[in-house]
Amino acid sequence: MGQLCGRCMQLLRDFVAFVQRMSSELVHSIKECLTLIIKCSCLKQSSSKARQLYKPILQPHERVTAQEFLQHIERGFEMSPLGKDPLEALRTLAFSENPGLQQSAALYYLHMSQHMNIPLPAEHLEPFYALLRSADLEVQQMSSLSLVNFLLEGNIDKELVVQMGLLEPILDLLESEDPTVQCNSCACTMTLAVSESNRDAIGAARGVTPLLSLANSYDPRVQQNAVGAILNLTRSERIQQVLCKEGALPVLIFLLESPDSEVQYYSCAALSNIAANAQHHEAMLRTGDRFLLRALTALLSSPVDKVSSQACVCLRNLATSVDTQAEMVSQDVLLKLCSLLASGSEDVRRASVALLWILSQHPHNQDALVCAELLQSLGTLLSAHTTDPVIAGHAACIIKNLSLSKNRQRIIESLCVEGLLQAMLSIDVREDSLHYVTSCLAELTKQDGATLRMVQRMDEPLTKCLVRLAGQLEHTEPSFQAASIIQHMTDHEKMMCLLKCHITEIEAYLENFLTHQEIRFQQLGISTFCRLQADPEFSLAFRKSQMAKLLEQVRQQTEETQELLRAALCHTES
């Protein structure tokens, strides 16, 4: 390089002086811009161009190593394939500049990945760096595929792959022009992104942009793996921010119309993860003039269960505002959910009933939900899956929400009451859903029509179940709700006849209620006692029990409380 003339030197001095006068913020921006340009892969020295200038020469030590390695392969796996000698040979071959030797190493790793099911030691990851960086296409294909196999079989620690520096060459291969290499590198990235720390590393290494580009690939294998990798990245809220900033939302939303059901599922699941964070809702719904809701509604009719199930999940995560829910209801979501309730897939049934539960919480949706077809489907679902706590819990919450509407009579006339009773009989007392079921039934018994319907369906097993629930002490809410159901049905002769077979158990739980610390239990116990005492058999049993003594204690406590209240009020007024 020649020496600058005086004029050029003066220009440089003037430029330096000008830069020094600039604000520190602008200087920082210039440095940051230059740093990003330097780090870009387009400026990285391509080893392939350098190697095209000369024909690689087989070094003497490489020739010996290749011969020994060939003998080792011919002997098969009599010696350990992961021993010290094979490792040294693999290192020599992998770091050779001869493509043929690199191909031998890559082929050996591929063979091991397909026929061995033992963990690969960390030192065996070292040759992968050279193989993934190779300029030879076949080496890239074989080494990336073997790495995928090792990862999928769990024979390599995912965090260790990143720690050994293999993430950078893997991400560089995303920009390969070969579909096979693209497919394998996407698969590696997808598998690595299962780990939380690896997700952060992929984001920091700017791996999001090439994945978004490959998500639009015309090769279905590449597209599937790219969108699958994006799905795993969306499990991190921080990477969600990066994805949205890099333009992932339009890509994922329009992939919902892909003819490939796997791509539909991956993109829908990724959007579900992003939609779990409400701050993204506005941007998601704004894309394509609210195209997302229309696409998700269409996917509810997908013949692929996991696609329709994931569409329900995404809609549920988006249904946080009244306006969004109203738009869903206007797009005939309810009719499609009715058919999904009868699906043969457990995931689909659970996802659809969970979405209905969200929609039932807002009063403006309740009139639309209380239709004969939906209530029939809900009652049938409960009756057919009484032992499923997720379905029973959500269905009970839906029915309770709808029972508060003006159309509650339709609920009473549907199969929902029978379904709730059967669910109560089948669900384990330790399940939270039992609380929702008993709470819903207790709410329904406040209405005469529903109480009569329940009494008509009552039999000995259901009566025994109610009394048992009321008497158990560990779970207070099901106990209170079951006792409330019994109390509301004591006006009916059939129920009294059924209860007489359990006088001892009823006495026991009433005594517990009268001594309970919560006033609502005491009040329910007294109310139930008054109703049952009208029956001669119960009256006789109560006279022989400690009931009168407990009632007197409650009376005394109440009088003491009233005196204290009067004193407190007098003191306040004075």
N, C-alpha and C positions, 0 to 999 in steps of 0.2 A: 504494500500500500504506500503511495507517494505522500510527500509532505504537503500540508495545506499552505496555500499562499497567504500573504498578509491580509488580503481582502476577505478571504473565507474565515481566517482566524478572527477578524474583527466582527464578522457576522455572527460567529458562534458566541463571542463575548457579549455582543448586544442581546442575543437570544437568552443567554444565561442570566443577564441582568434583568431582562424582561420577566423571565420565569420567577426570579427571586422576588420581584415586586407583586407577583400574583398572590391571592389569598391562599392560606394553608389548606383550605377546604378543596379548592380547585386542584392544587398540587396532589392532594391525596386521591382525588378522583382520577387524575391522569395515571398515577402509579397503579391504582386498582385496575384501571382499564388495561394497562400494559401487562400487568400480572396475569389477568384472565386470558389475554391473547397468547402470552408465552406458554401458559399451561394447556392450551387447546391442543388436541391430538393432531391437528393439521400441521403444526410446526415440529412435531416430534420426528426425529431422524428415522427414516424407514430403513430397516436393515435389509429389506428385500431389494431396494435399489442398489445398495452397496454390493450386495452379493451377486448381482447380475453383471458386475464388471469383470468378474473372474470366475473360473470354474473351480469349485472347492476341491482341494487336494486331500486325499485320504492319508492322514498322518500315520507313521509307523505304530505308535502306541494305540491309535484308534483301530488299526487293522488287527492287532493282537487282541484287543478287547472284544472286537466284533466276532473273531473266531472263537474265543472262549465263551462268549455269550451264546453263540450259536450252538456250541456243544452243550451248554447248560440247558437250552431249550429242548435239544434233541433228547436229553436224558429225562425230560419231563420234569415233574415236580418231586423227584426223589429227594433232592435237596430242598431246603426251605426257599420258596420263591421270594421271601422277604428277608433273606439272609444278608450278611455283610457283602459277600462277593457279588451277588446280583445287583445290589444297590450301587456299588462302585462302578460296575459296568453300565448301569442305567445312567448314572451321572455323566460318565464319559460320552456315551452315545447321545444323550439329550443335549449336552452343551457343545456338541460337535457342529461344525459349519457344513457338514455333509448331510444333505437331505435324506439320503438313504439310511444313514445311521440313526438319524432322528426318527425316521419312520419305524425302524426296528424297536426303538424304545417306546414309542407311542403305541405300537401294536402289542407289545408285551403288557403295558398297562391296561390296554383295552381287554386283552385276554384275561388278566387277573380280575378286572372289574366284572366280567361276565361269568367267571367260574369260581370265584372265591367269595366266601361270606365271613370274612374275619376283618377286624379293624386294621386299617392301613397306618403303620407308624408315621409319626410326624416327619421323620427324615426322608420318607419316600415322597413327600410333597415337594421337596426342593427341585427335582428334575422337571416338575410340571411348569415351573416358571419359564424355563427355556423352551419347552415344547409348545406352550401357549403363545410364546413370542415368535415362534418359528415362522419363516417366510413361506414355508411349504404348506400348501393347502391341505394335503392329506394328513400331515402331522397335526395341523389345527383341528381337523375334523375328528381324528381318532383320540387325541388327547382331551379335547373338550367333552367328547362322548364318554370316555372312561371316567372323567371327573364327575359327570352327571350320574353315572351308574353308582360310583362310590358314595355320592351324597344321598341318592335315593335309597340305597340299601342301609344307610346309616353307618357306613364303614369309615367315614371321615367326620371328625368334629367340625361343625359348620363355622364356629368362631375361629378355630385354628386355621382354616383356609384363608380367612381374612388376615389373621395375625401373621401368616407366612408370606403376605404380600401378593397373593394370587388374585385379589379382587381387581386390581388395575388391569392386568392382561385380560381378565374375563370381560370386563366392561369395554375394553378396546375392541374385542372380537365382536361386540354388538354392532360395530360399524363395518364389519366385513361385508363384502358383496356376495358372499356365498350363502345360500339359504340354509344349508346344513350347519355351517358354523354359527349362523345367526340363531338357529333353532336351539343348538346345544348351549350357547352362551346365555340365551334367555332362560333355558331350563336351569342352568347353574344359578343364575341370579334369582330366579323364583324360589329355588330351594334354600339358598343362603338367606333370603329375606324372611324366612320363618323366624329367625333370631332377631330379637329386639336390637341388640348392639350392631348386628350386621345391617339392619335397616338404616340406622343412623350413618353407618359407614358408606353405604350405597348412595345415600342422599348427599353426603359430604363429597363424594367422588364424582358428583354430577352424573350419576347413572340414570336419572329420571328421564332426561331429554331423549337419549337414544331408544329407551324403552317405549316412549310415547310414539316415536317415529315408527318403530317396528310393530306397534299395535295396529297400524294401518297397512301392514304387509299383505300382499296378495297370496302369500304362502300360508295355508291354514295352520301348519305346525308352528311356524314362527309367530303368527298372530296369537295363537292360543297361549304359548309360553310367555310372550311379552305381556299380554293382559293378565295372565296368572301371576307374573312377577309384580305387576302394578297392584293387583289385589292384595298380595302379601305386604306390600309397602304401605297400603292404606290402613294397616293395623296400628300405625304410629301416627298420633295426632300431629306431630311436628312435620313428618313427611307429607301428611295430607296438605299442609300449608304449602309445601314446595310443589306438590303435584298441581294444586289449583293455580298457583302462580305460573307454572309452566304450561298451562292450558289443557290440563287433563280432563276437565269436565266435559267440554264438547266432544272430545274423542270417546270417552266412556259412554256418554249419553247416546250418541249416534250408533255405537256398536250394539246397543240393545236391539237394533233391527238386523243384526247379522244373521245370515242363514245358518250359521254354526251355533248349535245350542250350547256348546262348551264356552264359546266366546260370550254368548248372551249371559250365561251364568256368572262367569268371572267378572264381567263389566257390571252386572247388576249387584253382585256381592260387594264389589269395590265401592259402588255408589251408596250401598247400604251403610258401609263403614263411614263414609264421608258424611252421610246424612245423619248419623248419630250425633254429629256436632252441629247444633242449630245455627251456628254462625255462617255455615255454608249454604243454608237453605235458599237464601235470596238469589245467590249466583246460580245455584242448580236449577231453580225454577225459571229464572230469566232466560236461560239458554234455549234458543230456538223457539221463542214465544211459548214457553211452558210446555215444550214438547215432551219433557221428561214424564209428566203425569200421564199423558196419552200413551206413551210407549210402555210404561209400567202396567197400565190398565190392560193393554193388549197382551202383555206377557202373562197375565193371570189366566189366560186361556191356553197357555202353552201345554202341549202334551207331555213335556219333560217335567217331572215332578219338582226337581230341584230348582228349575227356572221359575215356575209359578210360585213356589214357596219363597224364593228369594225376592220376587217381586212384591209379595205381601210384606216381607220384612222391610223393604225399602220404603214402601208406601206408609207403613206404620211409623218409621223414623221421621218421615216428612210431615206426618199429620199432627203437627204441633199447633197450628193456627186454625181458627174457625173458618177462614176463607179457603184455605187449602183443603180442609175436610169437605166443605160445601162443594168445591170443584170435583173432588173424588166422587161424591154421591151423585152429582149431576152426570157423571160419565158412566153410569150403570155399573159401578164397582160392586154394589150390593148383590145384584143378580149373579155376577161371576163368583162372588164369595159364597153364595148359597150352594153352588155346584161344588166348590172346593171343600165345603164342610163334609161332603160325602165321599171325598177322595180316599183311595186305598192307601195313601201314603200318610204316615203319622206326622211327618214334618209339615206337609201341606195342611193337614187338618189343624195342627197347632198354630201355624203361622196365620191362617185365615181367621181363626177364632180370636187370636190376639189382635188382629187389625180391627175386627168388629168391636172388640172391647174398647179400643181407642175411640172409634167413631161413636159408640153409644154414650160416651161420657158427656157430650155436649147436647143440651136440650133441643137445639134446632135440628139435630139429626134423628131424634127419637121417633118422630112420626113416620119418617121414611123407613126406619128399621122395623117398626111394629107392623110388618106385613105378614100375611098368612104363610107365604112360602118360606120366608126366613125363619119365622118361629117354628114352623114344621121341621125345617132342616136342623135347627138348633136343638129341638126336643129329641129328634131322631139321633143326632150326634151324641147327646148326653146318654140316652138309653143304650146305645151301642158301645159306648166307651166309658162306662161308669168307673172303671178302675184307673183311668188316666187322670192324674191330679191336675195336669196343665189344662186339659180341656174342661174338666169339671170346674176348676177355679175361675177360668175366664168366662165360661158360659154362665156361671152363677152371677158374676159381676155384671154381665150384659143384661140378664133377666132382671136383676135388682134395679139397674139404671132405668130400664124400660118400664118397670112396674110403677115408677113415679110419674109416668106420663098419663095423659087422659085416655089412652087406649089400653089400659091395663087389663081390661076384660078379655082382650084377645089372648093375652098371656095365660090367663086362667083357663081359657078354652083350648089351649094348645097342649102339646105333649111335654111342655117344659116342666110342669109340676111333677109329673111322673118321673121324668128324667132326673130331677133334683133329688127326689126321694130315693131313687135307686143309687144315685151317686153317694148320698149320705150313708147308705148301707154298705157301700163297697170301699170307700176311702179310709185309709189308715188315719187314726186320730192324730198322729204326729205330722201329717201333711198340713201345710198352711191352707191348702185349697178347701179343707173341711170347714174352716172358719167362714170362708166365703159362701159355701153351700148352705150352712146352717143359718148364716146371717140373712141370706136371700129368702130362705123358707120362713124365717121369723118375720121378715118384712111382709111377705105375702099373707101370713096368717092374720095380719091386721085388717085384712079385707074379707068380709063375710063369704063372698063367692069363692075365694081361693081356699079359705079354711074348710068349707064344705067339700070342695074338690079333694083336698088332702085327706079329710076324714074318710071319704069314700074309698080312698086308695090304701088306707091304713090297715095293717095286719099285725100278727104277733111279732114277726122279725123286725118290722119297722118300729113298733112300740118298744120292744126290748132295746133296740139301738138307741132310741131317743132317751130312754131312762138311763142307759149305761153312759151315754155322753153327758147327761146332766149330772151324773154322780161322780164322774172322774174329776180329780182335783188338779192334775198337772197342767191341763190346757184350759184356762179360764173362759176364753171367748166361746169355744164350742159348747162348753158347759152351760154358760148363761143363755146362749141362743137356743139350745135344745130344750132347756127348762121353759123358755118363753114360748116355744112352739107348743109344748104340752099344756101350758097355762091357757093359751088361746083356744085349744081344742076341747077343754073340759066341759064346755057347755053341750056337747053332743053325746048322746047316750051310748053310741057305739064306742066312742073313745073311752068313756068311763068304764065300760065293760072290759076293754083291753087293759086299762091301767090297773084294775083290781088284782090282776095277776102279779103286780109288782109293787104292792103296798109297802113292803119292807124297804125296798130300794128307794122308793119315793120319799119315805120318812127320813131315810139317811141323808139324801141330798137336800131336803128341806131344812134339816137341822144344821147342815153345813152352811146353807145360805143365811140362816138366821144369825149365825155367829160370824159371818163374813165381815171383813173390814170395810168393804165397799157398800155404800147405802143401797145401790141399785140391786144388789143381790138380796139384801134384807127385804126390800120392798117387793121384789118378785116372789120371794119365799112367802111373805105374808099374804100376797094376793092369791097365790096358788093354794095356800092353806085354806083361805076363806071359801074358795070355790069347791075344793075337794071335801070340805067339812059338811057340805050339804048332803053328801051321800052317807047313808047310815054305816056302811062298812068302813069307810075312811074315818068317819067320826069316832067310831068305837076304837079303831086302831090308834087314833091320835090321843084319845083319853088315856090309853095305856102307855103312852110314850112320854118323853121329856119335852114334848112340844109346848105345853102350857107354861112350863118353867122358862123355856127359852123366849117365848113371847113376852113374858113378864120382864125378863131382863132387857129386851129390846125397848119395852115401854118405859122402863126406868131410865135407860140411856137417852131416850127421846125427850123425856121430861127434863132431865138434867141439861140436855142441849138447849131446850127451849128456855129454861131459866137463865142460862149463860147468855143466850142471845138477847133476852129482855134486858138483862143487866148491861150488856154492851151497848144496846140501843139507847137506854136511859143515859148512860155515861156520855154517849155521842151527842144526844140532844142537849144535855146540860152544858 
